[in-house]
Amino acid sequence: MGSTDRPVSPRFLVLAEQRFDTLYAKTAICAIRYLPGQIAAVIDSNLSGRSVEDVLGFGGDIPIVSNLEEGLARDPDALLIGIAPAGGRLPAKWVELCVGAAEAGLDLWSGMHGPLAADPAVAAAARAAGIQLHDLRVPSRSFPVATGAALDVDALVILTVGSDCAVGKLTASLELAEELKRSGVAALMVPTGQTGILIAGWGVAVDAVPSDFVSGATEWLVLEGASRGGEVLLVEGQGALSHPGYSGVTLGLLHGSLPHGMILCHEPGREHHIGGGLEWTAVPELPAVVEMYEAAASWIRPAKVLGIALNTSEVSEREAHRLVDEARDVTGLPAADPVRFGAGSLTEPILELRSAV
């Protein structure tokens, strides 16, 4: 799985062992937010006995359990690995848990770089139990170098970009698409990562595509999104141009999607790029980030940043309002936390651009 439609909508037991937080459990948290009816329980022995609502502030009474056995009592159909361990490979304890889940008849879903099928113990257990392995990050087809075909789509293409990793690009894309739909526009989120694929049921994890073909994969995604009836395509961004580890995939997305406009995602207070040993890299100030993306877009197809989507999940509501006002003041652009305060002010410039092109 990777560039094909999701075949089923299972009821998930979500593995988030000792990492059920907003930084490391992005897959788990987005699944809870956008697929709440499909979540049976979350495994995290550190937080067992509490509800998801109690920990995250949303998610209702989905329980957090301490182990696989407790999770199986909640009648799941599949185990979803909801966090990404260092190196993108299954730790030994998780291999044992996955084998146990397979033996219990659960399909296994993962978005890690290391495919489930590549682990001998997991693969053997899957074969013996007759269950399915779904590796969300593994593309099911190859891609050419980009040709600029995205220039010819009738849809308006909006790319979410970021000041850093894990600042809410997927969430902003989903929230903007839903707000546009409420305005009567056929908007579609175009998934470019494993969690987006999980939620939308199709897409390509572009960070698993060889670097020469990232822009080609992105181009294919834009064409596919248009063929699915999207009048406005919200292309899910990845990484950040200023991040020393992930700038390559960011630029590939920018030049493959050839957007008409961009929404910049940012978490206020983030001083350094996340990742081990990156204290020497500072997250640029917002005006500099805007300028950076507009300059990079101009090399191929000029596009402006239309607004700022803030992630204020770690601060109080009062502080969030202040940060939104500050982002608006320093950039001169519409700003909002689309989850906390709604995405209306961010969709307004998108609708204006749609009328102009």
C-alpha positions as CSV (number, residue, x, y, z in Angstrom):
1,M,0.0,0.0,0.0
2,G,1.2,3.6,-0.6
3,S,-0.3,5.0,-3.8
4,T,-3.5,2.9,-3.8
5,D,-6.8,3.2,-2.1
6,R,-7.3,1.9,1.4
7,P,-9.2,-1.4,1.1
8,V,-10.7,-1.5,4.5
9,S,-11.7,0.7,7.5
10,P,-10.7,-1.4,10.5
11,R,-11.1,-0.8,14.2
12,F,-7.6,0.0,15.5
13,L,-5.7,-0.8,18.6
14,V,-3.1,1.9,18.5
15,L,0.5,1.3,19.8
16,A,1.9,4.4,21.4
17,E,4.0,2.8,24.1
18,Q,5.7,5.4,26.4
19,R,5.4,8.1,23.6
20,F,1.8,9.1,23.6
21,D,2.5,12.8,23.2
22,T,2.1,15.5,20.6
23,L,5.6,15.4,19.3
24,Y,6.2,11.6,18.8
25,A,2.7,10.2,18.4
26,K,1.6,12.2,15.4
27,T,0.1,9.1,13.6
28,A,-1.8,8.0,16.8
29,I,-3.1,11.5,17.5
30,C,-4.2,12.3,13.9
31,A,-6.0,8.9,13.8
32,I,-7.8,9.7,17.0
33,R,-8.8,13.2,15.8
34,Y,-9.9,12.3,12.3
35,L,-10.8,8.6,12.6
36,P,-12.3,8.5,16.1
37,G,-14.9,5.8,15.3
38,Q,-12.1,3.4,14.3
39,I,-10.1,3.6,17.5
40,A,-10.7,0.9,20.0
41,A,-7.9,1.8,22.5
42,V,-4.4,3.1,22.8
43,I,-1.5,1.1,24.3
44,D,0.8,3.1,26.6
45,S,1.7,1.5,29.9
46,N,2.8,4.9,31.4
47,L,-0.7,6.3,31.0
48,S,-2.9,3.2,31.3
49,G,-6.2,3.7,33.1
50,R,-6.7,7.2,31.7
51,S,-8.8,8.2,28.7
52,V,-7.5,9.8,25.5
53,E,-9.6,12.9,26.4
54,D,-7.8,13.2,29.7
55,V,-4.4,13.2,28.0
56,L,-5.0,15.1,24.8
57,G,-8.0,17.2,25.6
58,F,-10.0,15.5,22.8
59,G,-10.8,12.0,21.8
60,G,-13.6,11.2,24.3
61,D,-13.6,8.1,26.4
62,I,-11.2,6.0,24.2
63,P,-9.3,4.1,26.8
64,I,-5.5,3.9,27.3
65,V,-4.5,0.3,28.2
66,S,-1.2,-1.1,29.5
67,N,-0.7,-4.1,27.1
68,L,-1.9,-6.1,24.2
69,E,-4.1,-8.4,26.3
70,E,-6.1,-5.4,27.7
71,G,-6.4,-4.0,24.2
72,L,-7.7,-7.2,22.7
73,A,-10.6,-7.0,25.2
74,R,-11.7,-3.9,23.3
75,D,-12.4,-6.0,20.1
76,P,-10.0,-4.4,17.6
77,D,-9.6,-5.6,14.1
78,A,-6.0,-4.3,13.6
79,L,-3.0,-3.0,15.4
80,L,-1.7,0.4,14.2
81,I,1.8,1.5,15.1
82,G,1.1,5.1,16.1
83,I,4.6,6.3,16.9
84,A,7.9,6.3,15.1
85,P,10.9,4.9,17.1
86,A,14.4,6.3,16.4
87,G,15.7,4.8,13.1
88,G,12.3,3.8,11.9
89,R,12.6,0.1,12.8
90,L,10.7,-2.1,15.2
91,P,12.3,-2.4,18.6
92,A,12.5,-6.0,19.9
93,K,9.6,-5.5,22.4
94,W,7.4,-4.2,19.6
95,V,8.3,-7.2,17.4
96,E,7.0,-9.5,20.2
97,L,3.8,-7.4,20.5
98,C,3.2,-7.4,16.7
99,V,3.7,-11.2,16.6
100,G,1.2,-11.5,19.5
101,A,-1.3,-9.3,17.7
102,A,-1.0,-11.3,14.5
103,E,-1.5,-14.5,16.3
104,A,-4.6,-13.0,17.8
105,G,-5.9,-12.3,14.3
106,L,-5.2,-8.6,14.0
107,D,-4.0,-7.1,10.8
108,L,-0.9,-4.9,11.3
109,W,-0.6,-1.3,10.0
110,S,2.6,0.7,10.1
111,G,4.0,3.9,8.7
112,M,7.6,3.3,9.6
113,H,10.4,3.3,7.1
114,G,11.2,-0.3,7.9
115,P,8.4,-2.4,6.4
116,L,6.7,-4.9,8.7
117,A,7.2,-7.5,6.0
118,A,10.9,-7.1,6.3
119,D,10.9,-8.4,9.9
120,P,11.2,-12.2,9.7
121,A,9.3,-12.9,12.9
122,V,6.4,-10.6,12.0
123,A,6.3,-11.9,8.4
124,A,6.2,-15.5,9.6
125,A,3.5,-14.7,12.1
126,A,1.4,-13.0,9.5
127,R,1.7,-15.9,7.1
128,A,0.8,-18.4,9.8
129,A,-2.2,-16.4,11.0
130,G,-3.4,-15.4,7.5
131,I,-3.5,-11.7,8.4
132,Q,-2.6,-8.7,6.3
133,L,0.4,-6.4,6.6
134,H,-0.2,-2.8,5.6
135,D,3.0,-0.8,5.2
136,L,1.7,2.8,4.6
137,R,5.1,4.2,3.8
138,V,5.9,1.8,1.0
139,P,4.9,3.1,-2.5
140,S,3.2,0.6,-4.6
141,R,4.5,2.0,-7.9
142,S,7.5,3.9,-9.3
143,F,7.5,7.5,-10.5
144,P,9.3,9.4,-13.2
145,V,11.1,12.7,-12.9
146,A,8.6,15.6,-12.8
147,T,7.7,17.1,-16.2
148,G,5.7,20.2,-15.0
149,A,2.4,18.4,-15.7
150,A,0.9,20.0,-12.6
151,L,0.8,23.3,-14.4
152,D,-2.0,22.0,-16.6
153,V,-4.5,20.9,-13.9
154,D,-7.7,22.9,-13.6
155,A,-7.7,22.7,-9.8
156,L,-6.2,25.3,-7.5
157,V,-3.2,23.9,-5.8
158,I,-2.3,25.0,-2.3
159,L,0.7,23.6,-0.5
160,T,1.1,23.6,3.2
161,V,4.7,24.4,4.2
162,G,6.4,24.7,7.5
163,S,9.0,26.5,9.6
164,D,10.0,23.1,11.0
165,C,8.9,19.4,11.1
166,A,5.9,18.4,13.2
167,V,4.2,21.8,13.2
168,G,0.8,20.7,11.9
169,K,1.0,20.6,8.1
170,L,-1.2,17.6,7.8
171,T,-3.7,18.9,10.4
172,A,-3.8,22.3,8.6
173,S,-4.4,20.6,5.2
174,L,-7.3,18.6,6.6
175,E,-8.9,21.5,8.5
176,L,-8.6,23.8,5.4
177,A,-10.1,21.1,3.2
178,E,-13.1,20.7,5.5
179,E,-13.6,24.4,5.9
180,L,-13.6,24.8,2.1
181,K,-16.1,22.0,1.8
182,R,-18.4,23.8,4.2
183,S,-18.2,26.8,1.8
184,G,-19.4,24.6,-1.1
185,V,-16.0,24.0,-2.7
186,A,-14.9,20.5,-3.7
187,A,-11.7,20.5,-1.7
188,L,-9.4,17.5,-1.3
189,M,-6.4,16.9,1.0
190,V,-3.6,15.3,-1.0
191,P,-1.7,12.9,1.3
192,T,2.1,12.8,1.0
193,G,2.9,11.0,4.3
194,Q,1.9,7.8,6.1
195,T,-0.6,9.4,8.4
196,G,-2.3,11.3,5.6
197,I,-2.6,8.0,3.7
198,L,-4.1,6.3,6.7
199,I,-6.8,9.0,7.0
200,A,-7.6,9.6,3.4
201,G,-7.1,6.1,2.2
202,W,-4.8,6.9,-0.7
203,G,-1.6,8.8,-1.4
204,V,2.2,8.4,-1.5
205,A,4.7,8.8,1.3
206,V,7.1,10.9,-0.6
207,D,9.9,10.6,1.9
208,A,10.1,6.9,0.9
209,V,10.6,7.8,-2.8
210,P,14.2,8.2,-4.1
211,S,15.2,11.8,-4.1
212,D,15.3,12.3,-7.9
213,F,11.6,11.3,-8.1
214,V,10.0,13.1,-5.2
215,S,8.9,15.9,-7.4
216,G,7.6,13.3,-9.9
217,A,5.6,11.5,-7.2
218,T,4.2,14.8,-6.1
219,E,3.2,15.7,-9.6
220,W,1.4,12.3,-9.9
221,L,-0.4,13.1,-6.6
222,V,-1.7,16.5,-7.9
223,L,-2.9,14.9,-11.1
224,E,-4.6,12.1,-9.2
225,G,-6.2,14.6,-6.8
226,A,-7.6,16.5,-9.8
227,S,-8.9,13.3,-11.3
228,R,-10.8,12.6,-8.1
229,G,-12.7,15.8,-8.5
230,G,-10.7,18.1,-6.3
231,E,-11.4,21.8,-7.3
232,V,-9.0,22.9,-4.6
233,L,-6.1,20.6,-3.7
234,L,-4.5,21.0,-0.3
235,V,-1.2,19.2,-0.7
236,E,0.2,18.0,2.6
237,G,3.6,19.4,3.2
238,Q,6.6,17.7,4.7
239,G,9.7,18.9,6.5
240,A,11.0,22.5,6.2
241,L,13.3,24.2,3.7
242,S,15.5,25.3,6.6
243,H,15.7,21.9,8.2
244,P,19.1,20.3,7.4
245,G,17.7,16.8,7.4
246,Y,14.4,17.2,5.5
247,S,14.8,20.2,3.2
248,G,15.2,17.9,0.2
249,V,11.7,16.4,0.4
250,T,10.3,19.9,1.1
251,L,11.8,21.3,-2.1
252,G,10.6,18.2,-4.1
253,L,7.1,18.8,-2.9
254,L,7.2,22.5,-3.8
255,H,8.6,21.9,-7.3
256,G,6.4,18.9,-8.0
257,S,3.1,20.4,-6.9
258,L,3.8,23.8,-8.5
259,P,1.3,25.4,-6.1
260,H,-0.7,28.5,-6.8
261,G,-0.3,29.5,-3.2
262,M,1.0,28.3,0.2
263,I,-0.1,28.2,3.8
264,L,2.8,28.4,6.2
265,C,2.5,26.2,9.4
266,H,4.4,27.2,12.5
267,E,4.6,26.3,16.2
268,P,5.4,29.5,18.2
269,G,8.2,29.1,20.7
270,R,10.1,26.5,18.7
271,E,13.7,27.9,18.8
272,H,15.6,25.0,17.1
273,H,14.7,22.4,14.5
274,I,13.6,19.2,16.0
275,G,15.9,16.1,15.7
276,G,18.9,14.9,17.6
277,G,21.8,17.2,17.7
278,L,20.2,20.1,15.9
279,E,20.6,22.7,18.6
280,W,22.9,24.6,16.2
281,T,20.1,25.2,13.7
282,A,17.6,28.0,14.6
283,V,14.1,28.2,13.3
284,P,14.0,31.4,11.4
285,E,11.6,34.3,12.2
286,L,8.3,34.1,10.4
287,P,8.9,36.9,7.9
288,A,12.1,35.2,6.9
289,V,10.4,31.9,6.4
290,V,7.7,33.5,4.2
291,E,10.4,35.1,2.1
292,M,12.3,31.8,1.9
293,Y,9.3,29.8,0.5
294,E,8.3,32.5,-1.9
295,A,11.8,32.7,-3.3
296,A,12.0,29.0,-3.8
297,A,8.6,28.8,-5.5
298,S,9.7,31.7,-7.8
299,W,12.4,29.5,-9.4
300,I,9.7,27.5,-11.2
301,R,6.3,29.0,-10.6
302,P,5.8,32.1,-8.5
303,A,3.5,31.6,-5.5
304,K,2.7,33.6,-2.4
305,V,2.2,32.5,1.2
306,L,-1.5,33.3,1.8
307,G,-1.7,32.8,5.5
308,I,-0.1,31.5,8.7
309,A,-1.6,28.3,10.4
310,L,-0.4,28.2,14.0
311,N,-0.1,25.2,16.2
312,T,-0.9,26.5,19.7
313,S,-1.8,23.2,21.4
314,E,0.9,23.7,24.1
315,V,-0.3,27.1,25.4
316,S,-3.4,28.5,27.0
317,E,-6.2,29.9,24.9
318,R,-5.4,33.5,26.0
319,E,-1.8,33.0,25.0
320,A,-2.9,31.4,21.7
321,H,-4.9,34.5,20.8
322,R,-1.9,36.7,21.5
323,L,0.3,34.5,19.3
324,V,-2.2,34.6,16.5
325,D,-2.3,38.4,16.7
326,E,1.5,38.5,16.8
327,A,1.9,36.3,13.7
328,R,-0.6,38.5,11.8
329,D,1.2,41.7,12.8
330,V,4.7,40.5,11.9
331,T,3.8,39.0,8.5
332,G,0.8,41.2,7.4
333,L,-1.0,37.9,6.6
334,P,-4.1,36.2,7.9
335,A,-3.3,33.9,10.9
336,A,-5.2,31.4,12.9
337,D,-4.9,28.1,14.8
338,P,-7.3,26.2,12.5
339,V,-8.0,23.5,15.1
340,R,-8.6,25.8,18.0
341,F,-10.2,28.8,16.3
342,G,-11.4,27.5,12.9
343,A,-9.9,27.9,9.5
344,G,-12.2,30.5,8.0
345,S,-9.7,33.4,8.0
346,L,-7.2,31.1,6.2
347,T,-9.6,29.9,3.5
348,E,-10.7,33.5,2.6
349,P,-7.4,34.2,0.7
350,I,-7.6,30.8,-0.9
351,L,-11.1,31.5,-2.2
352,E,-10.0,35.0,-3.4
353,L,-7.1,33.4,-5.3
354,R,-9.4,30.8,-6.8
355,S,-11.6,33.6,-8.2
356,A,-8.5,35.3,-9.6
357,V,-6.8,32.5,-11.5
